[in-house]
Amino acid sequence: MLKQTLLLVGAMSRIFYPFILLLFLFVSFEANAQARFLKRSQISSQPEKGLVIQVGLGASGVKSDICGSPQCMNIGPYLSFGGLYKLSPYFSVGAEAGYIKLGASEKDPRRPLNVSFRSEVIEMTGSAMINLFDSYSGSGNYRSSRKRFVVPYAKIGGGFIYYTATSYEGQGRLSEAPVTYDRERPYPAVAPIALLGGGLRFRLSDEVAIAPELLYRITTTDYLDNIGARIILPQGGPDNNDHYYTLGVKLMYTPVVKHNVFAKRR
């Protein structure tokens, strides 16, 4: 188990090192080239409470019985829509619906079958988001009006997935497969999941923010690849559940609270 965990961490690090490098370059550019703009944009009268609407777009990867490294994954799309409710400058709760397409191809000649799979997943999740820094910068008289440009956060939660998996012979597209294997269980199927991860929220204005985010899902099913107990693998048994992760960017919109709605017209 420890060996598999270390291999997974190594594989994920090779994927996300370029992303982290670009992220730091972006932050450096913003800090140096737009310092005056950021200084003005940090001043705000909008409280760090209330509803936030968010839309996400990104890519997905999977860890299953036939694939546990980037070399055999077929990177799929990831779309999400949901909302957050800020309870304080540190803590928010939220709910999301997402669509994920997963896939991989077995490329190890020691395995008994030359097999690939594709899964379509709809997920419904609830989560808690914890800011690692206070959303406000400064102290004293400046604390109520100045907000940080970048706030790192951690996220933890859970929910359910509704998925359909198809496995087939070969390493091409499903539509070109010469053989499609029988279903290991009735689909669509439902399975509970737990999620954990984090991201960085970049505040662009009182209304708009963007957040690169990495989330890992731990599932309770071994059938995301439609393999399950049908194949005995050298580096894993039929009791190893399948997991997946997403790397995306969230666009966050916060409706501005109007304090003078009932003001009399002049």
N, C-alpha and C positions, 0 to 999 in steps of 0.2 A: 504493500500500500504506500509506504514512504517513497519507494523508487518511482512508482507511477506518479505520485504527487510532484516529485522533483522534476520528472520529465515534462509534466504539464506546465509547471512554472517556467521551465527553460523554453518550451515552445511558445508560450504566451509572451515571454520577454523578447524573443526574436521578432515577434509580430509588432509589438508596441514600442520598441526602442525608437524607430523612426517617427512615430506619432509623438512621443514625448519630446524628442529633439525639436520637431517643428513647433510644438507648443511653447517651449522655452524661447525659441527664436521669435515667435509671435509676441510673447509677453515683453521681450527685450525691445522689439521694434516699437511697440505701443508706448513703452515707458520712455523711450528716448525721442521718438519722432513726434509724439503727440502729447507731451507733458502738459502743455498749457490747456489743451482741450480737456484732458482728463481731470485737471484740477478744477475746471469750471463744472464739469459734468458730475463730479462727486457731490456737489451741493444739492440737497434734496429736502423737500418738506413732506415726502411720501413716507408714511410709517411702514416698518417691516412686518406687516401683518396683513392677512387677507388672502384672497384667491389669486392663484397663478395658473394660467392656461398654458399647456406645453405640447409641442409637436416634435417628434424625433425621427431622424433618418440616419441609417448607418448600415453596418455589415455584421454578419453572424458567423460563428464557427461552432463546431461540435466535437465532443469527446465521446466516442462510442466503442463498442467491442472491436470494430474493424479499423478504427482510426483514432489516434491520439496525438497527432502532430500536424503542423501546418502543411507538410508535404502531401498529405492525402486528403486534405479538406477541400471541399468545393464551397468557397465563400458565397454566402447568400445574402439577400436583402433583409433589412430590418426596418419596420415602420411602427410608430407608436403615437398614441394620442391620449391625453389625460389631463389631470390637474393636481395642483398642490394647494394646501392651505397653510400659510405661514402663521404659526402660533406665537413665535417670538423671533428675534434676530438669530437665534441658534437652532430652532427646531421647527420642522414642518412635517405634515402628514399628507399622503397623496394616494391616488389610484390611477391606474393606466390600463389601456387595452393595446395589445401589440400583435403584429403579424410578422412571423419569422419563417424563412425558408432555409432548411438545413440539408446538407448533403456531404457525402464523402465516397472515396473509392479505395478499396483495399489494394495495396501495391506491394505487399510482402509475399514473396514466392513461397515462404514456408507455410502460409495459411492454406487450408484445404480448398477454398473457393476463390475465384476471381469475381468479386462481387462489389456492387455499388448500391447506394440507397439515396432516396430523396424523401424528405418529410416536410409537410406544411403544418405550421404550428400557429394557433391563436392562443394568446395568453391574457389572463386577467389577473392583475396583481395589486396589492396594497403595500405601502412602504412607509418607513419613517426616514427622513433626511435630517442629518445632523451636521450643521456647519462647524468646521474645525476652527474657524476664526469668527469673531463677532462680525456681523454685516456692517457695523458702523466702525469708522476709523476715528482716531483722535480720542480726546477725552474732554471732560469739563464742558465748556460752552460750545465746543465743536461737535460733540458727540451726537446731538440731535439733528444735525444738518449734513454731516459728511459721511459718505458710504465708501466702502472698499470697491476698487475696480475688479479685483479677483478674490473669490472666496472658495477655498477647497471644501468639499463636503464628502461625507460617507453616507451610504444608503443600505438599509437592511429591510427585508420584508418577505412576503410569500404570496401564494395564490394558486391558480390552477391553469393547466394547459389543456387544450382540445386539439388533438393532432391526428394526422393520417400519414402513415409511413409505407413506402414501397421500396422493395429491394429487387435488384435485377442483375443479370450477368453482364460482365464487361466493365469498362471504365469510361464509356461515352455518355451520351445523353439518354435519358429514360425513353424518349420517343424513338431512339435508334436501337434499343436493347433487343437482342435476339430472343432472350428468355426473361420473363418476369416471374419471380418466385411467389409461391402461395403466401397469403397473409398468415402471420404467426398468431394473430388474435383479431377479433372484430374491430374494425375501424369505421368511423372515428372513435378515439378513445380519450379518456380523461385521466389526468394524473396531477397530484399536488406537487408544488415546487417551492423551494426557498431561494431567495436571491440576496446577493450581497455585492457591494462594489462602491464606486464613488466617482467623483468628477470635479471639474473646476467651473464655477459660474463666473462669467465675464459680464459685468453690468455695463450696458451701453447707454441706458437712460432709465428714467423712472418706470417706463413701460416695458422696455425690451432688454432681454439678456440672452446670451447663448452659453451652452454648457456642454463641452466634450465629456462623455461619460462612458465608463466601462463597467458592465454588469455581468456577473457569473450566476447561472442558474443550476441549482442542485435538484435533480428530479427524482421521483420515486418509481420510474419506469425503466425497463431494460429494452424497450421496443421502439425507441425513436428511430432505430436503423432497421426495424423489422427482422432482426437477427435473433435476439434472445437466446434461448437454449438450443436452437437448431444447429449451432456450430460450437464445438469445443475449441477454444483458442489457446495458443501456447502462453500468452501473457495476460490472460484474463478468463474468468469463468462466467457462467450464465447469470450469476448473481450480481455482477457489476452493473450498476445503473448507468444510464447515459446522461450526460450533462451538456450544456451549451452556454455560450456567452455572446454578448453583443458589444460592439464598439460603435457609438453613434454621437451625434450632435443634437442637443435639444434646443429648440427655439422657445423661449419663455416670454409670455405676455402677461403683464400685470395691469388690470384696469385701474386707472387713476381714480381715487376717491374724490368726489367733488364735495367740498364743505359748504358751498353757498347755493345749494339746490333750491332752497326755499327763500332765497333773498328776494326782496321786493324789487320789481322793475322800476327804474327811474322814469 
